[in-house]
Amino acid sequence: MSEGEVDAREPAQIGAGADACTRPMPRNRRALRAAAGQPPTQQLVRSDSRGLAHSRNQSGRSVRPRSGDACEGGLGPSVPGGPIAHRLAVPYRGIRMTVYSSRRWARTSVAACVLLAVWWSGGVGPARAETGKDYAQQVGARLVGQAVPALVLTSIDGQRLDLGALRGRKAVYLKFWATWCVPCREQMPHFEKVQRSAGDDLQVVAINIGFDDTVEQIKAYRRELGLSMPIVRDDDGSLGERFGLRVTPQHVVIGKDGTVRYVGHLADARLDAAVAQARSMPGFDPRTLVAETPAAPARNILQIGEPVPTSKIQTLEARKLALTDPVGQRPSVLAFLSPWCESYLQKTRPQSSKQCRVLREQLVSLGRDRRVRWVGIASGLWASDQDLRDYRNEHRVPVPLSLDRDGVLFRRFGIQRVPAVLVVGADGRLLRRIEVDEALPSRLQSLLGGAGGMARGNAAGAR
């Protein structure tokens, strides 16, 4: 067993109720399994590249433990008064469960597991936890082979980096990262090693994603880790948009021909090979390069008093939802959040973690108040629909939630840290930004009181 793994040799027992699902497997079940020549079921619990707990079954597939996974790796209850009649292999969230049972119990246990799977996944079927590698591969499927626009970057020290001028001469290695990101810190020695070995054929650039990081924090981090490559802060999120940022760290290798050659998450042999291959490309006249993909048009951040986009977002229930009240009766509260910020940032950003908890508590407490419209918008960084669904179910958040998978809304509203709360007036214009701190409950209560008076005034005017 490798370091950091915890051996959980007592799989959960499949039963008709929650208590049965959490009881240890009876010894006679283990004996029956041994008699049948089957090895004991093992579940290895480890941390993923973000530092969150995952479990790995014997087949090697990794799934993030979720509340309600009561059927993982379990065996059915004993069959009273008779031998085992069936051996069932039931797939559930990527886990193949072996169930010994009678015919009647086989039908019951399979039905119970299917119902549990559908219920806990929000009715969309079994779900597999996505890893950082998964996110990077999804981005790579879209980007690899595309020509990158002639980017001109400015480092936090004022250094001008014209990547377009490097075409035909140098490969480029970009790494997207954050100071609060655990795997980013773990990979930094490898990143610095690449920087120190870079010669005339490679440009290394560290791109801080600008999410909950200030320039002062970045500089302190650089001093602490002894980083020597140029560092660029993605102030407006345009670089993250350009390169489809979904995870940190995210590695992007660009060849001398100006096309994306590799996108990854791990500092492994595949990354090293991609960098080496990009560096080994022969130099050539940049005028012969393929046409670049046009850069996305710049979008100004919405300012107070400006109209909010009328486009609709899709909630977890696949329902279309407007950011403003379609009938112009109520203000809308837009809560920008992340399903992991409360737990993951507890050590690296304790203040942000506390603010995430404060917002979540207010959404639970006030989310059913219909004097205003509530809309929860979650960052797509390190998050999937299933992560957001689990967050909603665990905390019983009554507010409609939508995953801003590509960060379009975060960039449009200028959100660079979570949590954040914005208020849109009944007239569809951005009204104000509300600070998320201990005074948030009183601010929201004041907003609700004003909204109630506004609604009564609108009703009186209608009469």
N, C-alpha and C positions, 0 to 999 in steps of 0.2 A: 504494500500500500504506500502510495507516495505521500510526501509531507503535506499536511494540511487537510487530508481526507479523514472523514469520520465514518467509521463502519457502522451502519445501521442494519443489523442482521435480523431485526424483528419487523417484517413487513406488516403493513396495515391489513387487517382482516376485512374482507368484504362482507357486509351485513345489511340488514334491513334498515338500520337506523344509525345515527351518528355515533352512539356509544359502541355499537358493534364494529364500526369502521375503525375505531381508534384503539380497540383492545389488542394486546399482543397476540400473535398467533399461538394457539394452544400447542402444547408439546406433541399431542397426538397427531396434529396436522403435519408437523415437521417429520414425525416418525413415518406417517403415511407417504409423505413425499420422498423420504429416503428409501422406503420400501419399493417405491415405484421406480427407483433408479434416477430420480431427478435431483440435481444439486440444489442446495439451499439458495433461496432468492436473496440477493444482496443489493443494497442500495448505497451508493457512495455519494456523500454530500460534499461538495466542494464549492469554491467561489469562482464566479465567472470573471471575465476581464474587466468588469466594472466593480468587482468586489462584492457582488450580491450572491446569495446562496443559490446553488443549483444542485440537482440530484442527477446521478448517472446510473442507468440501469445496466444489466449485464451485457446488453447488445452494444453499449457504448454511446447511445444517443443521449444527449443532455437535454433536460427539461427543467425549467424553473419551478420549484415547488410552489403551489398555489393552495390557498385554503380551499378545502373541498376535494382535494385529490385523495379521497378516502379509499379508492380502489386500486391505488398504485401497488403493484407487486404483491397483491394479496391472494389469499386462498379463501374459498367459501367455507361456511360452517360445517361441522360434521353432519353426516347423514345419519339420523337415528335408526338404529336397528338394521343396518344393512351395509353391504360393501359399496365402494365407490363405483358409480355407473358410468361417469363421463369425465373426460379431461378436456377442458376448454381453454383455448388461447384467445384472450380478449385484448385487442389493442385499445389503449386509452391514452390520449395525449402523447403518442410516441412510445408508450411503454407496453410491452407484451406481457399480459398477466396470464398465469396458468391457474385455472380454476378446476378443482376436482369436486364433482357434485353429482347428485341424482338428477334425473330428467326434469322433475318439477323445479328443483332449486336452480338448475341451469337456466331455465327460462326466466325465473325470478331475478337471479343475480345479474344476468346480462341486461335485462330491462332496467334494473336499478342503476347499473353503471352508465348506461346510455342516458338515462334521465339526469343523473348527476353531471355527466359531461356537458349536456346541452344547457342545464341550468347554470352551471358555473361559468360557462363560456358566453353567456348572454344570448343563447339560442342560435349561435352561428356554427355549431359543431366543434369537434375537438381542435385544440390550438396548441402549437408548439412554441415555446419561448424562443424569441430571436436573440442571437448573440451579436457581439460587436462584429465578428467576422461575417455574419449574415448581412448586417446592414451595409458593410463595406462592399460585399459582393454584389448586392443590389445596385449600389451606386456605380460600381465598375461595369456592370452590364450595360449601363446607359452611356458611360463616359469613355471607356477604352476605345481608341481609334478616332476619337473626335479631336479636331484641331482646336487649340486653346487660343483665345484672342491675345493680342499683343498687350499684355498687362504691364502697367507701370505701378509699382508699389513703393510705399514710403515706410521706412522702419521707425521704431519708436525713438531712435536717435536722429531721425531726419535724413537718413541715407536713402538715396533714390535708387530703386532697383528696376531697371528696364528689362523685363524678361523677353520682350520681343526682340531686343537687340542681341540676345544670346542665341537665337536660332541659327542652326547650321554649325555652331561652335560648342555649345554646352548643353548637357542634359540638366534638368531641373528636378529637385526633390523637395516637395512641399509637405510639411507636417502640420496638421490642424490639431490644436491642443488647448488645454486650460490648466490653470495653476491648481484648481481643486480636483482635477481628474487623477484618480489613483493610478490607472495603467499608464497615463501619460508620464507621470513621475518615474514609474518603474522602467519605462523605455528610454528615458532621457540619456542614460549613459551610452546606449547604442546610437542614439541620434548624434550625440557629441562626437562619438568615434567616427561616424560617417563624415561629419563636418571637418574633422582634423585630417582625414585622409583624402578629402576632395582636392583635386588638382585643377588644371586648366580646362577640364572637360565636365565639371559638375558644379552647379550652384545650389546650395542648400539654404532653405528659407523656413524659419519657424513662424507659423501663422497662429497667433492666439485668436480664438474665436470671438473674443470680446463679450462673452456671456458671463456676467457676474465677476469680471476681472477689470481692475483699473490699471493704468500704466504704472503706477507706483508698485502695485502688487506684482506685476510682471517683472519689473526691474529687480525687486527684492528676490524673486524666484530665480532670476538669471544669476544674481550674485551667489545665492545659496548653492546652486548646482554647477556653477562655473561654465555656463553656456557661452559659446563664442560665435555662433552663427547669427546673422541678422534676424531680428524679430519684428514682425509686422502684426499690428492689432487690427482685426477686421471690424472697424468701428461701426459700419452700417450693415454688416452682414452680407455684403455683395459678393465677397469671395466664397463664403459658405454657400450662397445661392448658386454661384457659378460652378462649384465643384460638388453640389448635391450633398452637403454635410448632413450626416445622420448619426455620427458616432465620434467619440474622441478616445484615443487619437485616430486620425484618419490620414493615411499616407497616400500621396499622389505623386507618381513618377511620370515626368514628361520627357519624351525623347528629343534628340537634337532636331528632329523634323517638326517639332511643335505640337505633336499629338500625344494624348494621354496613353501611356503604356501600361500603367498598373495603378490599381486602387486597392488598398488593404488596411487592415486594422492592427495586425500583429507585427512585431519586430522579429521576423523569422527568416528562414533561408529563402523563402519566396520573395520577400522584400529585397534581400541582399542580391539575389539573382536578377531581379528587375532593375535595380540601380546599376549593377554591373553591365547588363545588356544595353541599357540606355547610354551609358558612358562609352561603350565600345562601338557605337554607331559611327561610321565615318563622317567627317565634316563635309559640308557641301554648300553651294550657293543658296541662301535662303529664298531667293526669288523663284526657285523651282518647287517650293513647298506647296502642299495642298491648301485649298482655301480654308480659312479659319471659320469656326462657328461664330456668328455674330454675338456680341455681348448683349446681355439682357438690358433693356432700357432702364435708366435710373429712375427710381420712384422716390418722391419726396415723402418724408415722414409726416403723417397727419398732425396738424397743429390744432390747438383749442379753437373751436368755432368753425372748423372746416367740416363739410359733410362727410359722413362715413360711407364707405362703399356699399352699394345696394345689393351686391352679390350675396348669395346664400352659401352657408356652410353645411356640411353633412354631419349629423350627430352619430353617436355610437349605435343608435337604433335605425340608422340609414334614413333619417328624416331630415328634410331640408329646413334650415332655420336661418332667418334673416338676423343681421346684427342690430337692426333697428326695428321698432314697432311698426308693422305694416299699416296699422290704422292710425298711427300718430297719437296714441292715447297715453302711453306709459314710457318712462325712461328705461334704458337698458343698462345693466351692470355687466361689463365684460371682465371676467376674472381670468388672468393669464397665469398658468401654473405648470407644474411638472409632476407626474405621478411618483417620482422618486426623490424629489428635493427634500422632503421632510426627513427622510431616513438617511439618504446618501450624504447630504451636506452637514449632517449633525456634527461631524468632527472637523471637517475642513472649512465649513462656513456655518458655524453654529447660529449666528444671527439670522441668516437666510433660512436655515432650517426652522427656527422658531417662527419666523414670519409665515412660512408655508403652513405651519400648524395653525396659526391664528386664522389665516384665510380659510383653510379647510373647515375649521370649527364654525366659522360664520356662514359658510355655504350650507353646512348641515343644519344650522340653527335657523337661518333666515331664507333658505332656498325655496321654501314653499309659499313665501309671502308673494301674493300676486299684485301688489301695488307697483312692483317693478318687474321687468323681464330679466332673468338671470341667464347668462351664457358663459360656460366654462370652456376656455381654449387652452389646450395642453401643447407644450412644445414637442416636436417630433424628434428632438435630440435624445438618443438612447431610449426611445419609447415606441411602443406599437399600440394598435387598437386594443389588443388583449391586456397590455399593461394598464392602460387607462380604464378598461372595463373592470379589472381586478381592483384598482384604486377605488372606483365608484362603489363596487359591491362590498369591499372591506369596510369602508367608512360610511356607507349608505348615503352617498351624496345625491340629493334629489334634483340637482341642477343638470340640465342637458349639457353633455360634454362632447367636444369635437377635438380631434387630433390634427394639429397644424403640421402635417407630416413634412412639408417642404419649407416651413418657416415663413410662408408668405405673409400671414397676418402679424406675426411677431415683428417682421421687418417693416411692414406698412405702418404699424402703430409705434415703432421705435422702442420695442421692449427688449432690453438687454440683460435683464435679470428677472428671476421669479422670486416671489409672486409679485404681480402688479394688478391694479384694479383701475379700470377706466369707466367713466359714466357717459353714456350717449343720451342726449336729450330726446324727448318725444318728437322733436322736429327733425331728428336724424343727424344732428350735428354733435361733434365731440364736445362734451360739456366740461369735463375736468378729469384730472387724475387724482386718485385717493391714495394717500400714503398708507402702506400696510405696516402697522405697528400695534401696540397695545390699545391705542385709541380707535382702531378700526371699528369695533362694535358700535361705539357711540356715533361715529361718522356715518355708518350704514343706517343706524336707527334714525338719524337726522334726515338722511336721504329718503327713507321710507315715509317719514312723516310729511316731508315736502311733497313726495309723490302722491300721497293720499289726498292732500289738499288740492293738488293739481287735477287729479282724477275727478274730485267732486266738482271743481270749477268747470271742467270740460263737460261733465254731465249736465250741470245747470245751464251752460251755454247751449247745449243741444236741445234742452227743453224750451 
